[in-house]
Amino acid sequence: MIQINPQLVNVQPITTKKSKTRWHFGIRSRSYPLDVMGEIYRALKNLGAEWIRPSEEELWTIKVRWKYAPNVQNNQNGENSTNNDDSSVVVVAPDLMKMQIQLFQLEPNNYLVDFKFDGWENSSNSQSNSNRDEDEISSFSAYPFLHLATRLIMELAVNSQGS
């Protein structure tokens, strides 16, 4: 017969708590925040992007416009258009992608650079998005955004290796 020690009956097993995994889309950095923002502005300039000067409340947010037109042809009028079978219909495709880049503090000395798609504009008429409905704007592919975000990340990597 097995004897149970009465002192061991009340002993609880030791469990180790595992911290919850956090997922983020962007770049993590331990650098000083102003250095991070400076590197982002340098990379955007090298890639030919445009941005507006941030307000004091949005110091850690960059609103970017970026030319993107990989498969667009010029028609006889010099306007950008997509290929259609009906030659009388001209569809002017937006060619300026808008992106917001924001720096967040996750923990002390640990930051995240976040990329967010912010719509499209036409270089010929910047008010064209107001004429489009939300379904049409949201139906654009995510690949141009991912392509330009990848180019920015690669440029940041090149700049960080050079310093």
Beta strands, then each sheet from edge to edge (+ up, - down):
strand 1: 26-29
strand 2: 50-51
strand 3: 61-67
strand 4: 73-74
strand 5: 80-81
strand 6: 96-107
strand 7: 110-121
sheet 1: 1+ 7- 6+ 3- 2+
sheet 2: 4+ 5-
end
